[in-house]
Amino acid sequence: MAVPSDLAFDPWDPAFVADPYPAYAELRAQGRVLYYEPSDQWLVPRHADVSALLRDRRLGRTYQHRFTHEEFGRTAPPPEHEPFHVLNDHGMLDLEPPDHTRIRRLVSKAFTPRTVERLKPYVHRLAGELVAGLVEAGGGDLLADVAEPLPVAVIAEMLGIPDADRDRLRPWSADICGMYELNPSEETAARAVRASVEFTEYLRELIAARRKEPGEDLISGLIAAHDEGDRLTEQEMISTAVLLLNAGHEATVNATVNGWWALFRNPDQLAALRADHSLVPSAVEELMRYDTPLQLFERWVLDEMEIDGTVIPRGAEIAMLFGSANHDPEVFADPGRLDLARRDNPHISFSAGIHYCIGAPLARIELAASMTALLEQAPTLSLAAEPERKPNFVIRGLRGLNVEIR
Protein backbone atom coordinates (compact mmCIF):
# COMPACT_ATOMS: atom_id res chain seq x y z
CA MET A 1 0.00 0.00 0.00
CA ALA A 2 1.39 3.43 -0.89
CA VAL A 3 0.45 6.99 -0.16
CA PRO A 4 -1.15 8.45 -3.32
CA SER A 5 0.91 11.18 -4.95
CA ASP A 6 -1.91 13.68 -4.52
CA LEU A 7 -2.27 13.17 -0.78
CA ALA A 8 -1.62 16.39 1.13
CA PHE A 9 1.04 14.89 3.41
CA ASP A 10 4.22 16.88 2.94
CA PRO A 11 6.15 17.59 6.15
CA TRP A 12 8.48 19.95 4.29
CA ASP A 13 5.68 22.15 2.94
CA PRO A 14 5.21 25.35 5.00
CA ALA A 15 1.44 25.19 4.40
CA PHE A 16 1.33 21.67 5.80
CA VAL A 17 3.48 22.63 8.78
CA ALA A 18 1.18 25.58 9.47
CA ASP A 19 -1.86 23.28 9.68
CA PRO A 20 -1.29 19.52 9.20
CA TYR A 21 -4.65 18.45 10.59
CA PRO A 22 -6.66 18.45 7.32
CA ALA A 23 -3.97 16.23 5.75
CA TYR A 24 -4.20 13.89 8.72
CA ALA A 25 -7.92 13.50 8.07
CA GLU A 26 -7.06 12.38 4.53
CA LEU A 27 -4.53 9.90 5.88
CA ARG A 28 -7.00 8.39 8.35
CA ALA A 29 -9.55 8.04 5.55
CA GLN A 30 -6.96 6.41 3.28
CA GLY A 31 -6.08 3.58 5.66
CA ARG A 32 -4.56 2.38 8.89
CA VAL A 33 -0.99 2.16 7.60
CA LEU A 34 0.50 3.86 4.52
CA TYR A 35 3.98 3.76 3.06
CA TYR A 36 5.56 7.19 2.55
CA GLU A 37 8.51 6.93 0.19
CA PRO A 38 10.22 10.31 0.80
CA SER A 39 11.08 9.33 4.39
CA ASP A 40 10.96 5.53 3.83
CA GLN A 41 8.45 5.12 6.65
CA TRP A 42 5.10 3.49 7.28
CA LEU A 43 2.72 6.16 8.55
CA VAL A 44 0.18 5.18 11.20
CA PRO A 45 -2.47 7.91 11.61
CA ARG A 46 -5.27 6.41 13.75
CA HIS A 47 -5.47 6.63 17.54
CA ALA A 48 -6.29 2.97 18.23
CA ASP A 49 -3.33 1.76 16.15
CA VAL A 50 -0.87 4.30 17.55
CA SER A 51 -1.92 3.48 21.10
CA ALA A 52 -1.54 -0.25 20.50
CA LEU A 53 1.79 0.02 18.69
CA LEU A 54 3.32 2.11 21.46
CA ARG A 55 2.88 -0.98 23.65
CA ASP A 56 3.87 -3.55 21.01
CA ARG A 57 7.18 -5.24 21.82
CA ARG A 58 7.66 -6.21 18.17
CA LEU A 59 8.69 -2.59 17.75
CA GLY A 60 11.71 -0.91 19.27
CA ARG A 61 13.31 2.51 19.56
CA THR A 62 16.55 0.76 18.62
CA TYR A 63 17.41 -2.50 16.92
CA GLN A 64 21.05 -2.69 17.94
CA HIS A 65 20.28 -4.77 21.03
CA ARG A 66 19.32 -7.58 18.63
CA PHE A 67 20.85 -6.88 15.23
CA THR A 68 23.81 -5.26 13.55
CA HIS A 69 23.09 -2.57 10.99
CA GLU A 70 23.85 -5.08 8.22
CA GLU A 71 21.60 -7.79 9.69
CA PHE A 72 18.77 -5.28 9.94
CA GLY A 73 19.21 -4.09 6.37
CA ARG A 74 20.23 -0.60 7.42
CA THR A 75 23.31 1.52 6.76
CA ALA A 76 25.34 2.65 9.73
CA PRO A 77 25.35 6.42 10.35
CA PRO A 78 28.32 8.26 8.81
CA PRO A 79 31.37 8.41 11.10
CA GLU A 80 31.24 12.21 11.30
CA HIS A 81 27.83 11.94 13.04
CA GLU A 82 29.20 9.62 15.75
CA PRO A 83 29.22 12.16 18.64
CA PHE A 84 25.48 12.74 18.21
CA HIS A 85 24.65 9.04 18.01
CA VAL A 86 26.82 8.12 21.01
CA LEU A 87 25.03 10.77 23.04
CA ASN A 88 21.56 9.93 21.74
CA ASP A 89 21.83 6.14 21.71
CA HIS A 90 22.78 5.86 25.39
CA GLY A 91 19.70 7.71 26.63
CA MET A 92 16.80 5.61 27.87
CA LEU A 93 14.41 6.94 25.21
CA ASP A 94 16.47 5.15 22.55
CA LEU A 95 17.19 2.00 24.53
CA GLU A 96 15.22 -1.19 24.99
CA PRO A 97 15.14 -3.57 27.97
CA PRO A 98 17.16 -4.52 29.90
CA ASP A 99 19.21 -1.30 29.59
CA HIS A 100 16.11 0.88 29.38
CA THR A 101 14.63 -0.76 32.46
CA ARG A 102 17.82 -0.32 34.48
CA ILE A 103 18.28 3.38 33.67
CA ARG A 104 14.59 4.26 33.97
CA ARG A 105 14.45 2.63 37.41
CA LEU A 106 17.26 4.89 38.63
CA VAL A 107 15.90 8.06 37.05
CA SER A 108 12.35 7.39 38.23
CA LYS A 109 13.51 7.96 41.81
CA ALA A 110 13.78 11.66 40.94
CA PHE A 111 10.26 11.71 39.51
CA THR A 112 8.27 10.02 42.24
CA PRO A 113 4.92 11.69 43.01
CA ARG A 114 6.33 12.92 46.32
CA THR A 115 9.41 14.45 44.69
CA VAL A 116 7.40 16.15 41.98
CA GLU A 117 4.89 17.46 44.53
CA ARG A 118 7.77 18.99 46.52
CA LEU A 119 8.79 20.92 43.40
CA LYS A 120 5.35 22.49 43.00
CA PRO A 121 5.96 25.57 45.23
CA TYR A 122 9.24 26.29 43.42
CA VAL A 123 7.57 25.95 40.00
CA HIS A 124 4.65 28.21 40.94
CA ARG A 125 6.95 30.81 42.51
CA LEU A 126 9.21 30.91 39.46
CA ALA A 127 6.22 31.06 37.07
CA GLY A 128 4.83 33.96 39.09
CA GLU A 129 8.13 35.83 38.96
CA LEU A 130 8.51 35.36 35.22
CA VAL A 131 4.97 36.51 34.51
CA ALA A 132 5.44 39.48 36.85
CA GLY A 133 8.39 40.56 34.71
CA LEU A 134 6.29 40.25 31.58
CA VAL A 135 3.53 42.34 33.16
CA GLU A 136 5.95 45.02 34.34
CA ALA A 137 7.29 45.34 30.78
CA GLY A 138 3.77 45.63 29.39
CA GLY A 139 4.27 42.52 27.32
CA GLY A 140 7.01 40.85 25.33
CA ASP A 141 7.78 37.46 23.82
CA LEU A 142 5.85 34.85 25.78
CA LEU A 143 8.22 32.16 24.50
CA ALA A 144 11.48 33.84 25.53
CA ASP A 145 10.16 35.51 28.70
CA VAL A 146 8.05 32.73 30.25
CA ALA A 147 7.68 29.51 28.23
CA GLU A 148 11.41 28.76 27.88
CA PRO A 149 12.97 29.90 31.16
CA LEU A 150 10.47 28.08 33.39
CA PRO A 151 11.02 24.42 32.39
CA VAL A 152 14.72 24.98 31.63
CA ALA A 153 15.25 26.35 35.15
CA VAL A 154 13.28 23.50 36.74
CA ILE A 155 15.14 20.68 35.01
CA ALA A 156 18.48 22.48 35.49
CA GLU A 157 17.67 22.77 39.19
CA MET A 158 16.93 19.05 39.34
CA LEU A 159 20.17 18.20 37.53
CA GLY A 160 22.23 20.61 39.62
CA ILE A 161 23.45 22.80 36.76
CA PRO A 162 24.77 26.15 38.09
CA ASP A 163 22.75 29.28 37.33
CA ALA A 164 25.62 30.83 35.39
CA ASP A 165 25.65 27.95 32.88
CA ARG A 166 21.94 27.64 32.20
CA ASP A 167 21.80 30.01 29.24
CA ARG A 168 23.92 27.50 27.31
CA LEU A 169 21.41 24.68 27.67
CA ARG A 170 18.61 25.80 25.35
CA PRO A 171 20.87 26.43 22.30
CA TRP A 172 22.53 23.03 22.76
CA SER A 173 19.14 21.37 23.07
CA ALA A 174 17.73 23.11 20.00
CA ASP A 175 20.67 22.02 17.85
CA ILE A 176 20.53 18.42 19.06
CA CYS A 177 16.76 18.19 18.56
CA GLY A 178 17.17 19.25 14.94
CA MET A 179 18.25 15.67 14.24
CA TYR A 180 14.82 14.37 15.19
CA GLU A 181 13.23 15.95 12.12
CA LEU A 182 12.63 13.85 9.00
CA ASN A 183 15.67 13.63 6.69
CA PRO A 184 17.77 16.29 8.47
CA SER A 185 20.23 18.22 6.33
CA GLU A 186 24.00 17.97 6.66
CA GLU A 187 24.02 21.48 8.12
CA THR A 188 21.52 20.37 10.78
CA ALA A 189 23.64 17.29 11.48
CA ALA A 190 26.80 19.37 11.82
CA ARG A 191 25.12 21.65 14.38
CA ALA A 192 23.84 18.62 16.30
CA VAL A 193 27.30 17.03 16.34
CA ARG A 194 28.92 20.25 17.56
CA ALA A 195 26.31 20.66 20.31
CA SER A 196 26.69 17.00 21.29
CA VAL A 197 30.46 17.39 21.71
CA GLU A 198 30.16 20.63 23.70
CA PHE A 199 27.33 19.39 25.92
CA THR A 200 29.13 16.10 26.57
CA GLU A 201 32.34 17.85 27.55
CA TYR A 202 30.44 20.19 29.86
CA LEU A 203 28.61 17.35 31.61
CA ARG A 204 31.78 15.27 31.91
CA GLU A 205 33.34 18.15 33.84
CA LEU A 206 30.20 18.61 35.95
CA ILE A 207 30.12 14.90 36.83
CA ALA A 208 33.78 15.07 37.87
CA ALA A 209 33.00 18.05 40.11
CA ARG A 210 30.01 16.23 41.67
CA ARG A 211 32.14 13.20 42.39
CA LYS A 212 34.39 15.43 44.51
CA GLU A 213 31.55 17.45 46.07
CA PRO A 214 28.17 15.68 45.85
CA GLY A 215 24.98 17.69 46.18
CA GLU A 216 21.26 16.97 46.44
CA ASP A 217 20.82 16.98 42.67
CA LEU A 218 20.00 14.16 40.24
CA ILE A 219 23.52 13.90 38.81
CA SER A 220 24.90 13.38 42.31
CA GLY A 221 22.19 10.77 42.86
CA LEU A 222 23.14 8.87 39.71
CA ILE A 223 26.80 8.91 40.76
CA ALA A 224 25.84 7.58 44.19
CA ALA A 225 23.69 4.84 42.66
CA HIS A 226 26.60 3.80 40.45
CA ASP A 227 28.98 3.72 43.41
CA GLU A 228 26.49 1.59 45.35
CA GLY A 229 26.46 -1.08 42.66
CA ASP A 230 23.79 -0.06 40.15
CA ARG A 231 25.46 -0.33 36.75
CA LEU A 232 25.51 3.10 35.11
CA THR A 233 28.35 4.17 32.86
CA GLU A 234 29.52 7.76 32.66
CA GLN A 235 28.19 7.94 29.10
CA GLU A 236 24.78 6.78 30.34
CA MET A 237 24.84 9.50 32.98
CA ILE A 238 25.67 12.12 30.34
CA SER A 239 23.07 10.86 27.89
CA THR A 240 20.45 10.69 30.62
CA ALA A 241 21.12 14.28 31.68
CA VAL A 242 20.85 15.51 28.09
CA LEU A 243 17.66 13.53 27.50
CA LEU A 244 16.07 14.91 30.66
CA LEU A 245 16.95 18.45 29.66
CA ASN A 246 15.72 18.06 26.07
CA ALA A 247 12.57 16.09 26.86
CA GLY A 248 12.07 18.03 30.09
CA HIS A 249 11.53 21.34 28.40
CA GLU A 250 10.95 20.98 24.63
CA ALA A 251 7.39 19.71 24.98
CA THR A 252 6.54 22.17 27.75
CA VAL A 253 7.90 25.18 25.86
CA ASN A 254 6.03 24.28 22.68
CA ALA A 255 2.85 23.28 24.48
CA THR A 256 2.83 26.68 26.20
CA VAL A 257 3.14 28.80 23.06
CA ASN A 258 1.05 26.49 20.87
CA GLY A 259 -1.58 26.57 23.60
CA TRP A 260 -1.76 30.33 23.98
CA TRP A 261 -1.79 30.80 20.21
CA ALA A 262 -4.75 28.41 20.10
CA LEU A 263 -6.48 30.37 22.89
CA PHE A 264 -6.04 33.66 21.05
CA ARG A 265 -7.60 32.06 17.96
CA ASN A 266 -10.52 30.76 20.04
CA PRO A 267 -11.61 33.81 22.07
CA ASP A 268 -14.74 32.10 23.41
CA GLN A 269 -12.60 29.43 25.07
CA LEU A 270 -10.13 32.00 26.39
CA ALA A 271 -13.04 33.96 27.87
CA ALA A 272 -14.38 30.80 29.52
CA LEU A 273 -10.95 30.08 31.01
CA ARG A 274 -10.58 33.61 32.32
CA ALA A 275 -14.00 33.37 33.92
CA ASP A 276 -13.30 30.00 35.54
CA HIS A 277 -9.72 29.19 36.52
CA SER A 278 -10.81 25.74 37.70
CA LEU A 279 -10.69 24.81 34.00
CA VAL A 280 -6.88 24.97 34.04
CA PRO A 281 -6.24 21.20 34.50
CA SER A 282 -8.56 20.16 31.68
CA ALA A 283 -7.35 23.10 29.57
CA VAL A 284 -3.75 21.83 29.82
CA GLU A 285 -4.83 18.39 28.56
CA GLU A 286 -6.99 19.80 25.76
CA LEU A 287 -4.34 22.21 24.50
CA MET A 288 -1.78 19.41 24.35
CA ARG A 289 -4.27 17.38 22.32
CA TYR A 290 -5.46 20.21 20.10
CA ASP A 291 -2.00 21.24 18.83
CA THR A 292 0.33 18.40 19.74
CA PRO A 293 3.94 19.48 20.47
CA LEU A 294 5.44 16.15 19.29
CA GLN A 295 3.78 15.23 16.02
CA LEU A 296 5.60 12.01 15.15
CA PHE A 297 7.29 9.20 17.07
CA GLU A 298 9.39 6.57 15.30
CA ARG A 299 9.83 2.86 16.00
CA TRP A 300 11.76 0.10 14.24
CA VAL A 301 10.03 -3.13 13.23
CA LEU A 302 12.01 -5.86 15.02
CA ASP A 303 9.76 -8.72 13.94
CA GLU A 304 7.56 -8.84 10.86
CA MET A 305 4.02 -7.74 11.61
CA GLU A 306 0.72 -7.21 9.86
CA ILE A 307 -1.54 -4.17 10.12
CA ASP A 308 -4.92 -4.30 8.42
CA GLY A 309 -3.74 -6.90 5.91
CA THR A 310 -0.50 -5.07 5.10
CA VAL A 311 2.70 -6.92 6.01
CA ILE A 312 5.35 -4.63 7.51
CA PRO A 313 8.74 -6.32 7.16
CA ARG A 314 11.48 -6.51 9.75
CA GLY A 315 13.83 -3.58 9.27
CA ALA A 316 11.09 -1.12 8.34
CA GLU A 317 10.43 2.06 10.27
CA ILE A 318 7.01 3.02 11.56
CA ALA A 319 6.08 6.67 12.07
CA MET A 320 3.27 7.03 14.58
CA LEU A 321 1.48 10.31 13.96
CA PHE A 322 0.60 11.66 17.40
CA GLY A 323 -0.99 14.81 16.00
CA SER A 324 -3.28 12.76 13.77
CA ALA A 325 -4.15 10.30 16.54
CA ASN A 326 -5.09 13.22 18.79
CA HIS A 327 -7.60 14.39 16.16
CA ASP A 328 -9.16 11.00 15.43
CA PRO A 329 -12.98 11.40 15.43
CA GLU A 330 -13.30 7.74 16.45
CA VAL A 331 -11.96 8.79 19.85
CA PHE A 332 -12.55 12.54 20.19
CA ALA A 333 -15.93 14.12 19.56
CA ASP A 334 -15.58 17.05 17.15
CA PRO A 335 -11.76 16.87 17.33
CA GLY A 336 -11.18 20.08 15.38
CA ARG A 337 -12.97 22.09 18.06
CA LEU A 338 -11.04 23.43 21.04
CA ASP A 339 -13.02 22.45 24.13
CA LEU A 340 -11.24 23.31 27.38
CA ALA A 341 -13.91 21.48 29.37
CA ARG A 342 -13.37 18.22 27.45
CA ARG A 343 -13.46 15.38 29.96
CA ASP A 344 -12.96 12.25 27.85
CA ASN A 345 -9.48 13.12 26.60
CA PRO A 346 -7.16 10.11 26.17
CA HIS A 347 -4.56 12.04 24.15
CA ILE A 348 -1.21 10.41 23.60
CA SER A 349 0.97 13.53 23.69
CA PHE A 350 3.09 11.93 26.42
CA SER A 351 3.37 8.62 24.51
CA ALA A 352 2.51 5.28 26.15
CA GLY A 353 4.01 1.94 27.11
CA ILE A 354 7.52 1.61 28.49
CA HIS A 355 8.55 4.91 26.90
CA TYR A 356 5.73 6.92 28.47
CA CYS A 357 7.14 10.32 29.41
CA ILE A 358 8.65 9.99 32.86
CA GLY A 359 8.36 13.74 33.37
CA ALA A 360 4.68 14.05 32.42
CA PRO A 361 3.52 14.90 35.99
CA LEU A 362 6.15 17.66 36.21
CA ALA A 363 5.26 19.00 32.75
CA ARG A 364 1.60 19.23 33.79
CA ILE A 365 2.58 21.21 36.90
CA GLU A 366 4.71 23.60 34.83
CA LEU A 367 2.00 24.15 32.21
CA ALA A 368 -0.65 24.73 34.87
CA ALA A 369 1.64 27.07 36.84
CA SER A 370 2.43 29.37 33.91
CA MET A 371 -1.19 29.37 32.72
CA THR A 372 -2.49 30.21 36.19
CA ALA A 373 0.07 32.99 36.67
CA LEU A 374 -0.86 34.52 33.32
CA LEU A 375 -4.58 34.32 34.04
CA GLU A 376 -4.16 35.92 37.47
CA GLN A 377 -1.55 38.57 36.72
CA ALA A 378 -2.29 39.36 33.08
CA PRO A 379 -6.06 39.07 32.59
CA THR A 380 -5.89 41.41 29.57
CA LEU A 381 -3.10 39.50 27.83
CA SER A 382 -3.55 39.77 24.07
CA LEU A 383 -1.71 38.97 20.88
CA ALA A 384 0.59 41.76 19.68
CA ALA A 385 1.62 40.24 16.33
CA GLU A 386 0.87 37.18 14.24
CA PRO A 387 3.43 34.54 15.23
CA GLU A 388 5.75 32.75 12.83
CA ARG A 389 5.76 28.99 13.06
CA LYS A 390 9.05 27.11 13.12
CA PRO A 391 9.64 25.17 9.89
CA ASN A 392 9.96 21.92 11.86
CA PHE A 393 7.32 19.24 11.53
CA VAL A 394 8.19 16.62 14.17
CA ILE A 395 8.71 19.07 17.04
CA ARG A 396 5.92 21.61 16.53
CA GLY A 397 6.36 25.11 17.87
CA LEU A 398 6.61 28.83 17.19
CA ARG A 399 9.61 31.09 16.73
CA GLY A 400 8.05 33.42 19.29
CA LEU A 401 4.70 34.70 20.56
CA ASN A 402 4.61 38.47 21.01
CA VAL A 403 1.95 39.60 23.50
CA GLU A 404 0.88 42.83 25.12
CA ILE A 405 -0.86 43.71 28.36
CA ARG A 406 -3.11 46.76 28.27
C-alpha positions in Angstrom: 0.0 0.0 0.0 1.4 3.4 -0.9 0.4 7.0 -0.2 -1.2 8.4 -3.3 0.9 11.2 -5.0 -1.9 13.7 -4.5 -2.3 13.2 -0.8 -1.6 16.4 1.1 1.0 14.9 3.4 4.2 16.9 2.9 6.1 17.6 6.2 8.5 20.0 4.3 5.7 22.1 2.9 5.2 25.3 5.0 1.4 25.2 4.4 1.3 21.7 5.8 3.5 22.6 8.8 1.2 25.6 9.5 -1.9 23.3 9.7 -1.3 19.5 9.2 -4.6 18.5 10.6 -6.7 18.5 7.3 -4.0 16.2 5.7 -4.2 13.9 8.7 -7.9 13.5 8.1 -7.1 12.4 4.5 -4.5 9.9 5.9 -7.0 8.4 8.3 -9.6 8.0 5.5 -7.0 6.4 3.3 -6.1 3.6 5.7 -4.6 2.4 8.9 -1.0 2.2 7.6 0.5 3.9 4.5 4.0 3.8 3.1 5.6 7.2 2.6 8.5 6.9 0.2 10.2 10.3 0.8 11.1 9.3 4.4 11.0 5.5 3.8 8.5 5.1 6.7 5.1 3.5 7.3 2.7 6.2 8.5 0.2 5.2 11.2 -2.5 7.9 11.6 -5.3 6.4 13.7 -5.5 6.6 17.5 -6.3 3.0 18.2 -3.3 1.8 16.1 -0.9 4.3 17.5 -1.9 3.5 21.1 -1.5 -0.3 20.5 1.8 0.0 18.7 3.3 2.1 21.5 2.9 -1.0 23.6 3.9 -3.6 21.0 7.2 -5.2 21.8 7.7 -6.2 18.2 8.7 -2.6 17.7 11.7 -0.9 19.3 13.3 2.5 19.6 16.5 0.8 18.6 17.4 -2.5 16.9 21.1 -2.7 17.9 20.3 -4.8 21.0 19.3 -7.6 18.6 20.8 -6.9 15.2 23.8 -5.3 13.6 23.1 -2.6 11.0 23.8 -5.1 8.2 21.6 -7.8 9.7 18.8 -5.3 9.9 19.2 -4.1 6.4 20.2 -0.6 7.4 23.3 1.5 6.8 25.3 2.7 9.7 25.3 6.4 10.4 28.3 8.3 8.8 31.4 8.4 11.1 31.2 12.2 11.3 27.8 11.9 13.0 29.2 9.6 15.7 29.2 12.2 18.6 25.5 12.7 18.2 24.7 9.0 18.0 26.8 8.1 21.0 25.0 10.8 23.0 21.6 9.9 21.7 21.8 6.1 21.7 22.8 5.9 25.4 19.7 7.7 26.6 16.8 5.6 27.9 14.4 6.9 25.2 16.5 5.2 22.6 17.2 2.0 24.5 15.2 -1.2 25.0 15.1 -3.6 28.0 17.2 -4.5 29.9 19.2 -1.3 29.6 16.1 0.9 29.4 14.6 -0.8 32.5 17.8 -0.3 34.5 18.3 3.4 33.7 14.6 4.3 34.0 14.5 2.6 37.4 17.3 4.9 38.6 15.9 8.1 37.0 12.3 7.4 38.2 13.5 8.0 41.8 13.8 11.7 40.9 10.3 11.7 39.5 8.3 10.0 42.2 4.9 11.7 43.0 6.3 12.9 46.3 9.4 14.5 44.7 7.4 16.1 42.0 4.9 17.5 44.5 7.8 19.0 46.5 8.8 20.9 43.4 5.3 22.5 43.0 6.0 25.6 45.2 9.2 26.3 43.4 7.6 26.0 40.0 4.7 28.2 40.9 7.0 30.8 42.5 9.2 30.9 39.5 6.2 31.1 37.1 4.8 34.0 39.1 8.1 35.8 39.0 8.5 35.4 35.2 5.0 36.5 34.5 5.4 39.5 36.9 8.4 40.6 34.7 6.3 40.3 31.6 3.5 42.3 33.2 6.0 45.0 34.3 7.3 45.3 30.8 3.8 45.6 29.4 4.3 42.5 27.3 7.0 40.8 25.3 7.8 37.5 23.8 5.9 34.9 25.8 8.2 32.2 24.5 11.5 33.8 25.5 10.2 35.5 28.7 8.1 32.7 30.2 7.7 29.5 28.2 11.4 28.8 27.9 13.0 29.9 31.2 10.5 28.1 33.4 11.0 24.4 32.4 14.7 25.0 31.6 15.2 26.3 35.2 13.3 23.5 36.7 15.1 20.7 35.0 18.5 22.5 35.5 17.7 22.8 39.2 16.9 19.0 39.3 20.2 18.2 37.5 22.2 20.6 39.6 23.5 22.8 36.8 24.8 26.1 38.1 22.8 29.3 37.3 25.6 30.8 35.4 25.6 28.0 32.9 21.9 27.6 32.2 21.8 30.0 29.2 23.9 27.5 27.3 21.4 24.7 27.7 18.6 25.8 25.4 20.9 26.4 22.3 22.5 23.0 22.8 19.1 21.4 23.1 17.7 23.1 20.0 20.7 22.0 17.8 20.5 18.4 19.1 16.8 18.2 18.6 17.2 19.3 14.9 18.3 15.7 14.2 14.8 14.4 15.2 13.2 15.9 12.1 12.6 13.9 9.0 15.7 13.6 6.7 17.8 16.3 8.5 20.2 18.2 6.3 24.0 18.0 6.7 24.0 21.5 8.1 21.5 20.4 10.8 23.6 17.3 11.5 26.8 19.4 11.8 25.1 21.7 14.4 23.8 18.6 16.3 27.3 17.0 16.3 28.9 20.2 17.6 26.3 20.7 20.3 26.7 17.0 21.3 30.5 17.4 21.7 30.2 20.6 23.7 27.3 19.4 25.9 29.1 16.1 26.6 32.3 17.9 27.6 30.4 20.2 29.9 28.6 17.3 31.6 31.8 15.3 31.9 33.3 18.1 33.8 30.2 18.6 35.9 30.1 14.9 36.8 33.8 15.1 37.9 33.0 18.0 40.1 30.0 16.2 41.7 32.1 13.2 42.4 34.4 15.4 44.5 31.6 17.4 46.1 28.2 15.7 45.8 25.0 17.7 46.2 21.3 17.0 46.4 20.8 17.0 42.7 20.0 14.2 40.2 23.5 13.9 38.8 24.9 13.4 42.3 22.2 10.8 42.9 23.1 8.9 39.7 26.8 8.9 40.8 25.8 7.6 44.2 23.7 4.8 42.7 26.6 3.8 40.4 29.0 3.7 43.4 26.5 1.6 45.4 26.5 -1.1 42.7 23.8 -0.1 40.1 25.5 -0.3 36.7 25.5 3.1 35.1 28.4 4.2 32.9 29.5 7.8 32.7 28.2 7.9 29.1 24.8 6.8 30.3 24.8 9.5 33.0 25.7 12.1 30.3 23.1 10.9 27.9 20.5 10.7 30.6 21.1 14.3 31.7 20.8 15.5 28.1 17.7 13.5 27.5 16.1 14.9 30.7 17.0 18.4 29.7 15.7 18.1 26.1 12.6 16.1 26.9 12.1 18.0 30.1 11.5 21.3 28.4 11.0 21.0 24.6 7.4 19.7 25.0 6.5 22.2 27.8 7.9 25.2 25.9 6.0 24.3 22.7 2.8 23.3 24.5 2.8 26.7 26.2 3.1 28.8 23.1 1.0 26.5 20.9 -1.6 26.6 23.6 -1.8 30.3 24.0 -1.8 30.8 20.2 -4.8 28.4 20.1 -6.5 30.4 22.9 -6.0 33.7 21.0 -7.6 32.1 18.0 -10.5 30.8 20.0 -11.6 33.8 22.1 -14.7 32.1 23.4 -12.6 29.4 25.1 -10.1 32.0 26.4 -13.0 34.0 27.9 -14.4 30.8 29.5 -11.0 30.1 31.0 -10.6 33.6 32.3 -14.0 33.4 33.9 -13.3 30.0 35.5 -9.7 29.2 36.5 -10.8 25.7 37.7 -10.7 24.8 34.0 -6.9 25.0 34.0 -6.2 21.2 34.5 -8.6 20.2 31.7 -7.4 23.1 29.6 -3.8 21.8 29.8 -4.8 18.4 28.6 -7.0 19.8 25.8 -4.3 22.2 24.5 -1.8 19.4 24.3 -4.3 17.4 22.3 -5.5 20.2 20.1 -2.0 21.2 18.8 0.3 18.4 19.7 3.9 19.5 20.5 5.4 16.2 19.3 3.8 15.2 16.0 5.6 12.0 15.2 7.3 9.2 17.1 9.4 6.6 15.3 9.8 2.9 16.0 11.8 0.1 14.2 10.0 -3.1 13.2 12.0 -5.9 15.0 9.8 -8.7 13.9 7.6 -8.8 10.9 4.0 -7.7 11.6 0.7 -7.2 9.9 -1.5 -4.2 10.1 -4.9 -4.3 8.4 -3.7 -6.9 5.9 -0.5 -5.1 5.1 2.7 -6.9 6.0 5.4 -4.6 7.5 8.7 -6.3 7.2 11.5 -6.5 9.7 13.8 -3.6 9.3 11.1 -1.1 8.3 10.4 2.1 10.3 7.0 3.0 11.6 6.1 6.7 12.1 3.3 7.0 14.6 1.5 10.3 14.0 0.6 11.7 17.4 -1.0 14.8 16.0 -3.3 12.8 13.8 -4.2 10.3 16.5 -5.1 13.2 18.8 -7.6 14.4 16.2 -9.2 11.0 15.4 -13.0 11.4 15.4 -13.3 7.7 16.5 -12.0 8.8 19.9 -12.6 12.5 20.2 -15.9 14.1 19.6 -15.6 17.0 17.2 -11.8 16.9 17.3 -11.2 20.1 15.4 -13.0 22.1 18.1 -11.0 23.4 21.0 -13.0 22.5 24.1 -11.2 23.3 27.4 -13.9 21.5 29.4 -13.4 18.2 27.4 -13.5 15.4 30.0 -13.0 12.3 27.8 -9.5 13.1 26.6 -7.2 10.1 26.2 -4.6 12.0 24.2 -1.2 10.4 23.6 1.0 13.5 23.7 3.1 11.9 26.4 3.4 8.6 24.5 2.5 5.3 26.2 4.0 1.9 27.1 7.5 1.6 28.5 8.6 4.9 26.9 5.7 6.9 28.5 7.1 10.3 29.4 8.7 10.0 32.9 8.4 13.7 33.4 4.7 14.0 32.4 3.5 14.9 36.0 6.1 17.7 36.2 5.3 19.0 32.8 1.6 19.2 33.8 2.6 21.2 36.9 4.7 23.6 34.8 2.0 24.2 32.2 -0.7 24.7 34.9 1.6 27.1 36.8 2.4 29.4 33.9 -1.2 29.4 32.7 -2.5 30.2 36.2 0.1 33.0 36.7 -0.9 34.5 33.3 -4.6 34.3 34.0 -4.2 35.9 37.5 -1.5 38.6 36.7 -2.3 39.4 33.1 -6.1 39.1 32.6 -5.9 41.4 29.6 -3.1 39.5 27.8 -3.5 39.8 24.1 -1.7 39.0 20.9 0.6 41.8 19.7 1.6 40.2 16.3 0.9 37.2 14.2 3.4 34.5 15.2 5.7 32.7 12.8 5.8 29.0 13.1 9.0 27.1 13.1 9.6 25.2 9.9 10.0 21.9 11.9 7.3 19.2 11.5 8.2 16.6 14.2 8.7 19.1 17.0 5.9 21.6 16.5 6.4 25.1 17.9 6.6 28.8 17.2 9.6 31.1 16.7 8.0 33.4 19.3 4.7 34.7 20.6 4.6 38.5 21.0 2.0 39.6 23.5 0.9 42.8 25.1 -0.9 43.7 28.4 -3.1 46.8 28.3 
